[in-house]
Amino acid sequence: MSRYDLLVRGGTLVVPYLGTVRADLATKDGKVAAIGLDISPDEASQILDATGKLVFPGAVDAHFHLGIYRDLAVDAAEETRSSLVGGATTVLSYFRTGQHYLNKTGPYGEIFPEVLDAVAGHAWTDYGFHLAPMDTAQVHEVPSLVEGSGVSSFKYYMFYKGFNLSADSRDAKAFTMSDEYDLGHLYQLMEAVAAANAATDRRVSLSLHCEQAELMRFFIDRVRGDGDPQTLKAYSDARPPLTERVAIGEATTLAQATDCAINLLHLSSGEALAAAREARAAMPGVDMRFEVTLHHLCLSHDSLSGLGGKVNPPIRTSEDNEALWAGVLDGTVGWVASDHACCLEQEKGDELWPALPGFGGTALLYPILISEGMHKRGLSPARVAELVSANPARAYGLDGRKGNLLPGYDADLSIVDPDLEHEVTTGLLLSGQDHCPFEGRKVRGWPVATVLRGRIAYQNGAVTGTPRGTFVAR
C-alpha cells in the first residue's frame, strides 16, 4: 500500500499569509499529509504533474444561491460542477423561506433537513448554508441552528421590507411570508446572533444586503416616471449607491448597539466602500468584514446590452469597478465571491422590472482574480488565495479544514496555469445557465485541475468521476 494517495509534483505552492514555495504536496485520506522537495513518486498511488503551475488552496465561494430559481438538486449538480472550473471546492449557499427557493415558510428545524436531503448526492463540491431568519419564530431558532445544524452565519436583506426580489412589487409581506421585516426585526436578529457568538468559540455572524427600501421607492418611481427606460443603467439609477450608503449606516449602527459580528455583502460602488470604511473607522470595536463580487469588480452597465446583467445590487460604472479594485489592493476588502445564481435567459426577457436578478460566475473565481488582480494589478498569488479561499474560510467557521495547503487541512487544491488564456464562453463554464455577462472577455490564468479532498474532480476542461461533495457543518 502506498504511503500517499495523491502526489502533486513540480508546482509552486501558494500558501495564504506566507507566500509561495516550490515544493511537492502529498495527500492521504483526503487531507494534506506532507509538503517537501522531491517527494518520491514511488510513495504515491497517483501522480499529478504541476510543473510550471501554481497550486492554490481550493476556493471557498462564500456567496452562492442554490435552488433560487430551479430545483435544488438540479442546481446543485450543474452549478457546483461550474465551481470546479473556477477552482472552487467549497460553496456556501444562501437559503431563505418565502417566494423562490421552496416557496414556503415554516420552522427551519423542519425545512433545513429538506434542503440538505435535496442537495445530498448531487454536489460536485463540498457545501454549507447561510440561513435567513424571516420572522420572529425563525429568529428564536438561531441557537439550535448554530449548535445542532452546523450553521454559523445568517442573513438579512434590507430592501425586503419594501420590495420583492425583482423590485417590481411592494407587497413585501406576501414575498417574505413573514411578520414585520423591518429594522426592529433586524435588531432582534442581531441580538440573537450576538448571543450565539458569545456562547461559542466559533464566529457566528450576520451578513447584510445593504440597500435602503424607502429611498429605493423614491428613486424607482423617479426612473419609471421618466419614460421608464429598460436598461441596466436605469436599474442602477433606480437603486443608486446612496441607498447602499444609508443602509450601511443603519446596519453598522445596530451592529454596534448589539455587539453583532457582521459581513457587508457585495459592495457594489465606490460610495458603498467609502461608507464601509467610515463605519469601520468610527466603530473599531465592531467585527465587520467586507465582500465584493466578480461582476461588481469587472462589469459596467455601459459595457453590457440587454438585461442579462440585472443583479442586486445593480452593476455600476467603470469608475466604481476601479474604486472596488482599490479596496481589494489596499486590504479593505476581505474576500471576493461570485454571488452565483443560475438564471436562464427566458427569466430575463426584455422588460426591466419583471426580469429576475442574478447570474452565474463561480467558474471565474480564480481566473478573474489571477487575470485582473495578479497579472493586471499586481496582487501577489498569496493575496489572491486569501481573497478567494483563506479569508472566507476564516470568516465562516471553516479555518482548520478549508482555505489552506498546510498539513491537516482538507486536500482541496486548484492547479492553475497562470499563462493559459481563454475567451469566456457560456459553454466553457459548465453551468446550466444559457448566457453569461462575461461572454467574450479574454481571461489569462485558468485552473487545469481541481482536487476535492485528495481526489481529482476536474481536469482539462471536464469533470471526472461522480459528484462527491458533502455538507460541511460549521
C-alpha positions in Angstrom: 0.0 0.0 0.0 1.3 3.5 -1.0 2.2 5.9 1.7 0.2 8.7 -0.1 -2.9 8.7 -2.2 -2.0 11.6 -4.5 1.2 13.4 -5.1 1.2 16.9 -6.8 4.7 17.3 -8.2 6.7 20.1 -9.5 4.4 23.0 -8.8 4.7 26.2 -6.8 2.5 26.1 -3.7 0.6 29.3 -2.8 0.3 29.4 1.0 -2.1 32.2 2.3 -0.4 34.7 4.6 3.0 33.2 3.9 3.8 33.3 0.2 4.9 30.9 -2.5 7.3 28.0 -2.3 8.5 25.4 -4.9 7.5 22.1 -3.3 5.6 18.9 -3.8 2.4 18.2 -1.9 1.1 14.7 -0.9 -2.3 13.7 0.3 -3.6 10.9 2.5 -7.2 10.1 3.4 -8.5 13.4 2.0 -6.0 15.6 3.9 -2.8 17.3 3.1 -0.3 14.9 4.5 3.2 16.2 3.5 4.9 19.1 1.8 8.5 18.7 0.7 11.1 18.9 -2.0 11.2 15.9 -4.4 8.8 13.6 -2.7 9.4 10.2 -4.4 6.6 9.2 -6.9 7.0 5.7 -5.7 5.3 6.7 -2.4 2.0 7.7 -4.1 -0.8 5.8 -5.8 -1.5 8.7 -8.2 0.7 11.5 -9.6 -0.5 14.9 -10.8 2.2 16.9 -12.7 2.1 20.6 -11.7 5.3 21.6 -13.4 5.1 25.3 -14.2 1.8 25.7 -12.4 0.6 27.4 -9.3 -1.0 25.2 -6.7 -3.7 27.2 -4.8 -6.0 26.1 -2.0 -9.4 25.3 -3.3 -11.5 28.4 -3.4 -14.3 28.9 -0.9 -17.1 30.6 -2.9 -18.8 32.2 0.1 -21.7 33.8 -1.7 -23.8 31.3 -3.7 -27.5 30.6 -4.4 -28.5 27.0 -4.9 -32.1 26.5 -6.0 -33.3 30.1 -6.1 -34.9 29.7 -9.5 -34.6 26.0 -10.2 -34.9 22.6 -8.5 -32.3 22.3 -5.7 -30.9 19.0 -6.9 -30.6 20.2 -10.5 -28.9 23.4 -9.4 -26.6 21.6 -7.0 -25.4 19.2 -9.8 -25.0 21.8 -12.6 -23.7 24.8 -10.7 -21.2 23.2 -8.3 -19.9 21.5 -11.4 -19.3 25.0 -12.7 -17.5 25.9 -9.5 -14.8 23.3 -10.2 -13.9 25.1 -13.4 -13.0 28.2 -11.4 -11.1 26.2 -8.8 -13.8 26.4 -6.1 -14.1 23.2 -3.9 -16.5 24.6 -1.3 -19.6 26.7 -1.8 -21.6 28.5 0.9 -25.1 29.0 -0.3 -27.8 31.3 1.0 -31.2 30.0 1.7 -34.4 31.6 3.0 -38.1 30.9 3.2 -40.7 32.8 1.2 -41.0 33.2 -2.6 -38.4 31.4 -4.7 -36.4 28.5 -3.3 -39.0 26.2 -1.9 -41.8 28.8 -2.0 -43.0 28.2 1.6 -42.3 29.2 5.1 -42.1 27.4 8.5 -39.6 26.4 11.0 -36.0 25.8 9.8 -36.0 22.8 12.1 -38.3 21.2 9.5 -37.3 22.9 6.3 -33.5 22.8 6.5 -33.3 19.0 6.6 -35.4 19.0 3.5 -32.9 21.3 1.8 -30.0 19.0 2.8 -31.8 16.0 1.6 -32.4 17.6 -1.8 -28.8 18.6 -2.3 -27.2 15.3 -0.9 -25.5 13.2 -3.6 -25.7 15.9 -6.3 -23.0 18.4 -5.4 -19.5 18.3 -7.0 -18.1 20.5 -4.3 -18.4 20.5 -0.5 -21.1 22.9 0.6 -22.6 24.7 3.6 -25.5 27.1 4.0 -26.2 30.6 5.4 -29.8 30.9 6.6 -32.0 34.0 6.7 -34.5 34.2 9.6 -37.5 35.8 8.0 -39.8 36.0 11.0 -39.6 36.1 14.8 -40.1 32.4 15.2 -37.1 31.7 13.0 -35.0 34.2 14.9 -35.7 32.1 18.0 -34.2 29.1 16.2 -30.8 30.7 15.9 -29.3 28.9 18.9 -30.4 25.5 17.7 -29.3 26.1 14.2 -25.8 27.0 15.5 -25.5 24.1 17.9 -27.4 21.4 16.2 -27.4 22.2 12.4 -23.9 23.4 11.8 -25.0 26.8 10.6 -22.8 29.7 11.9 -23.9 32.5 9.5 -27.2 34.2 8.9 -28.6 36.9 6.6 -30.8 39.9 6.5 -31.9 41.6 3.2 -32.5 45.2 4.0 -34.7 46.0 0.9 -37.1 43.2 1.5 -39.0 45.4 4.0 -40.4 47.2 0.9 -39.9 45.2 -2.2 -39.7 41.7 -3.7 -36.6 40.3 -5.3 -37.1 41.9 -8.8 -38.3 45.2 -7.2 -41.5 45.1 -9.3 -43.8 44.6 -6.3 -44.1 46.4 -3.0 -46.2 43.5 -1.4 -43.2 42.6 0.7 -45.2 40.5 3.2 -46.5 38.2 0.5 -43.0 37.8 -0.8 -41.2 37.2 2.5 -44.2 35.2 4.0 -43.2 36.8 7.3 -44.4 39.2 10.0 -42.7 42.6 10.4 -39.5 42.5 8.4 -38.2 45.9 9.4 -35.3 47.4 11.5 -36.9 46.0 14.6 -36.7 42.5 13.1 -33.0 43.3 12.2 -32.3 44.4 15.8 -33.7 41.3 17.4 -31.9 39.1 14.8 -28.6 40.8 15.7 -29.3 40.3 19.4 -29.8 36.5 18.7 -26.7 36.2 16.5 -24.5 38.2 19.0 -25.7 35.9 21.9 -24.9 32.8 19.8 -21.5 34.2 19.0 -20.8 34.9 22.7 -21.8 31.3 23.6 -19.3 29.6 21.4 -15.7 29.8 20.3 -16.8 29.9 16.7 -17.5 33.1 14.8 -21.3 33.4 14.4 -22.1 36.3 12.1 -24.8 38.1 10.2 -24.4 39.0 6.6 -26.3 42.0 5.2 -27.6 43.0 1.8 -27.4 46.8 2.2 -30.0 48.8 0.1 -32.4 51.1 1.8 -36.0 50.4 0.8 -37.6 53.8 1.3 -35.0 55.5 -0.9 -35.4 52.8 -3.5 -39.1 53.5 -3.6 -38.4 57.2 -4.4 -35.7 56.6 -7.0 -37.6 53.7 -8.7 -40.7 56.0 -9.1 -38.5 58.7 -10.5 -36.9 56.5 -13.1 -40.1 54.9 -14.1 -41.8 58.3 -14.4 -39.0 59.5 -16.7 -40.0 57.3 -19.7 -39.3 54.1 -17.9 -36.1 53.2 -19.7 -35.4 49.4 -20.0 -31.6 49.4 -19.4 -29.1 48.3 -16.8 -28.2 52.0 -16.3 -31.8 52.7 -15.4 -31.7 49.9 -12.9 -28.6 51.4 -11.3 -30.2 54.8 -11.2 -33.3 53.3 -9.5 -31.2 51.7 -6.8 -28.3 54.2 -6.6 -25.2 53.9 -4.4 -26.9 56.3 -1.9 -29.3 53.5 -0.9 -26.2 51.4 -0.1 -24.6 54.2 2.0 -27.7 54.8 4.1 -28.3 51.1 4.6 -24.7 50.6 5.7 -25.1 53.4 8.2 -28.3 51.7 9.6 -26.8 48.3 9.8 -23.5 49.2 11.4 -25.2 51.4 13.9 -27.4 48.5 15.0 -24.3 46.1 15.0 -22.5 48.4 17.4 -25.6 48.6 19.7 -25.9 44.8 19.8 -22.2 43.8 19.5 -23.1 41.7 16.5 -20.4 40.4 14.1 -21.4 41.4 10.5 -20.4 40.9 6.9 -21.3 43.6 4.4 -22.0 41.7 1.2 -21.4 42.6 -2.5 -20.4 46.2 -2.0 -21.1 47.5 -5.5 -19.9 51.1 -5.6 -17.1 53.4 -4.5 -19.6 55.1 -2.3 -20.6 51.9 -0.6 -17.0 51.0 0.0 -16.3 54.5 1.4 -19.3 54.1 3.8 -17.9 50.8 4.9 -14.5 52.3 5.6 -16.0 55.1 7.5 -18.1 52.8 9.7 -15.1 50.6 10.5 -13.0 53.7 11.5 -15.9 55.1 13.6 -16.7 51.7 15.3 -13.4 49.9 15.8 -14.9 47.5 18.3 -17.3 46.0 15.8 -16.3 42.9 13.9 -17.2 43.9 10.4 -15.9 42.3 7.2 -16.4 43.4 3.6 -17.2 41.4 0.5 -17.1 42.3 -3.2 -18.2 40.2 -6.2 -16.5 39.5 -9.5 -19.2 41.3 -11.5 -19.0 44.5 -9.4 -15.2 44.4 -9.9 -15.3 43.9 -13.7 -18.6 44.8 -15.3 -20.2 48.2 -16.0 -23.7 49.0 -17.2 -22.5 50.9 -20.2 -20.5 47.8 -21.4 -23.4 45.4 -21.4 -26.5 45.2 -23.6 -29.8 43.6 -22.8 -31.0 42.6 -19.3 -28.8 39.5 -18.7 -26.7 41.5 -16.3 -29.6 42.6 -14.0 -28.5 41.8 -10.4 -28.9 43.2 -6.9 -27.2 45.5 -6.1 -27.0 46.7 -9.7 -24.0 46.8 -12.0 -22.5 50.2 -11.7 -19.8 52.2 -13.6 -16.2 51.5 -14.6 -15.2 54.2 -12.0 -16.9 52.0 -9.4 -15.0 49.0 -10.7 -11.7 50.7 -10.1 -12.7 52.0 -6.7 -13.6 48.5 -5.6 -10.3 47.1 -7.0 -8.5 49.8 -4.9 -10.2 48.3 -1.9 -9.0 44.9 -2.8 -5.5 46.2 -3.3 -5.3 48.1 0.0 -6.7 45.3 2.1 -10.1 46.9 2.9 -12.0 44.1 1.1 -11.9 40.8 3.0 -12.9 38.4 0.2 -14.2 38.1 -3.3 -17.2 35.9 -4.2 -19.3 35.1 -7.2 -22.9 35.6 -5.9 -23.6 32.8 -8.3 -27.3 32.4 -9.1 -28.2 30.5 -12.2 -30.9 32.4 -14.0 -31.9 31.4 -17.5 -32.3 33.9 -20.4 -36.0 33.3 -20.5 -36.3 34.6 -17.0 -34.6 37.9 -18.0 -36.8 38.7 -21.1 -36.8 42.3 -22.4 -38.7 44.1 -19.6 -36.6 45.5 -16.9 -38.8 45.3 -13.8 -40.1 41.7 -14.1 -36.7 40.4 -15.1 -35.3 38.1 -12.4 -31.9 39.3 -11.0 -28.7 37.3 -10.8 -26.5 35.2 -13.0 -23.6 32.7 -12.7 -20.0 33.5 -12.2 -18.4 30.8 -9.9 -16.4 29.4 -12.8 -14.5 32.7 -13.0 -13.4 32.9 -9.4 -9.7 32.2 -9.6 -9.5 33.1 -13.3 -10.7 36.7 -12.8 -8.6 37.2 -9.6 -5.5 35.9 -11.4 -6.1 37.7 -14.7 -7.4 41.1 -13.5 -5.9 41.0 -10.0 -2.5 39.3 -10.3 -1.5 39.9 -13.9 -3.1 43.4 -14.4 -2.9 45.0 -10.9 0.0 43.2 -9.2 -1.8 41.2 -6.5 0.5 38.6 -5.1 -0.5 34.9 -5.5 -0.8 34.6 -1.7 -3.2 37.6 -1.6 -5.3 36.0 -4.3 -5.5 32.8 -2.3 -6.5 34.9 0.8 -9.3 36.7 -1.1 -11.0 33.6 -2.5 -10.1 30.9 0.0 -8.4 31.6 3.3 -10.3 34.8 4.3 -13.8 33.5 3.6 -12.9 30.2 5.3 -11.9 32.1 8.4 -14.9 34.3 8.4 -17.4 31.4 8.1 -16.0 28.8 10.5 -14.0 26.7 8.1 -10.5 27.5 9.1 -8.5 24.4 10.1 -10.3 22.4 7.4 -10.6 24.7 4.3 -8.7 27.6 2.8 -5.0 26.5 3.2 -2.4 24.0 2.0 -0.9 23.2 5.4 -0.8 19.6 6.6 -4.0 18.6 8.3 -6.3 20.7 6.1 -8.6 19.1 3.6 -6.7 18.4 0.4 -8.7 20.8 -1.7 -6.5 22.2 -4.5 -6.7 24.3 -7.6 -3.8 23.7 -10.0 -3.6 26.9 -12.1 -1.7 27.6 -15.4 -1.1 31.3 -14.8 -0.5 31.9 -18.6 -3.3 29.9 -20.0 -5.7 32.2 -21.8 -9.3 31.6 -22.8 -12.0 33.8 -24.1 -15.1 33.3 -21.9 -17.9 31.4 -23.5 -21.1 30.1 -21.9 -20.1 26.5 -22.8 -16.7 26.8 -21.2 -18.2 27.4 -17.8 -20.0 24.0 -17.5 -23.1 25.7 -15.9 -26.7 25.1 -16.6 -27.1 28.8 -17.4 -27.5 29.6 -21.1 -25.9 33.1 -21.2 -23.0 34.9 -19.4 -22.4 38.6 -19.0 -18.7 37.9 -19.1 -19.0 36.4 -22.6 -16.2 37.4 -24.9 -13.8 38.6 -22.2 -10.2 37.3 -22.5 -9.0 35.9 -19.2 -5.4 34.8 -18.5 -4.9 32.2 -15.8 -7.1 29.1 -15.5 -7.3 26.0 -13.4 -6.3 22.9 -15.3 -7.2 20.6 -12.4 -9.3 20.9 -9.3 -8.8 18.4 -6.4 -11.5 17.8 -3.8 -10.3 16.1 -0.6 -7.4 14.4 -2.3 -9.2 13.2 -5.5 -9.2 14.8 -8.9 -12.7 16.2 -9.6 -11.9 18.3 -12.7 -9.1 18.1 -15.2 -8.5 19.6 -18.7 -12.0 21.1 -19.1 -14.1 18.2 -17.8 -15.3 16.9 -14.5 -14.2 13.4 -13.5 -15.9 10.7 -11.6 -19.2 11.4 -9.9 -20.5 14.1 -7.5 -18.9 13.5 -4.1 -19.4 16.8 -2.3 -20.6 16.7 1.3 -22.2 19.1 3.7 -19.7 20.9 6.0 -21.1 21.8 9.4 -19.5 25.0 10.7 
